[in-house]
Every structure is written in C-alpha cells, then in structure tokens.
Amino acid sequence: MLKPKQVAYLRSLANHIKPVTQIGKDGLSDNLLDTILNYLNKHELMKVSILQNSFVSDEEVKEFVTDAGIEYVAKIGRVYIFYMHSDDAKDLIVLPR
C-alpha cells in the first residue's frame, strides 16, 4: 500500500503522461488486464481513461487492479493512475520513504 507522500510523488510523475489505453463498453476484461500488466512491466506507471459509454464503477476498477497486484494511485476525472514496481522497467521509479 502506498503512503500519501508516495501517492503525491507518483501523481506528479503521471502529470506529463497521456492515457495509454481506455476502458470502454466491454468493461474490465482479461485483454485489458494483459495490456495493463505488459505496459507496467516496462514503464511502472500508467494512465487509463474511461470512456463515457462505460458502466464500470470506481470500486470495480480498484478491485480489478489490486487483485492483479497493481497499485491504484489515484483517479483524476475519468482517468486512473496505476503503479507497479518492475525490475525490467526502462527508468526505475524510486519512491520516497
């Protein structure tokens, strides 16, 4: 679980990132989880946007990603920020203590 300082740090890093993928009318699927995991293994931090035609709730998204071992950082509007530590990432993110 991330501490408040870590969440603030990750949100500041995510400020310049564009959403990588979208959650649409298909909702939360295994394909979406594979896409998120593959991206996080390479980059550690990502944004995912929700389309207006999606009927997925915030609680469902949180449960979906935390069950896969992904840290839910924040939600800003219709955009979620996710983090997962990876030793294979291009630029490792060092979280504040």
Secondary structure as UniProt FT lines:
FT   HELIX           4..14
FT   TURN            15..16
FT   STRAND          21..23
FT   TURN            25..26
FT   HELIX           30..43
FT   STRAND          45..50
FT   TURN            52..53
FT   HELIX           58..67
FT   TURN            68..69
FT   STRAND          71..76
FT   TURN            77..78
FT   STRAND          79..83
FT   TURN            87..88
//
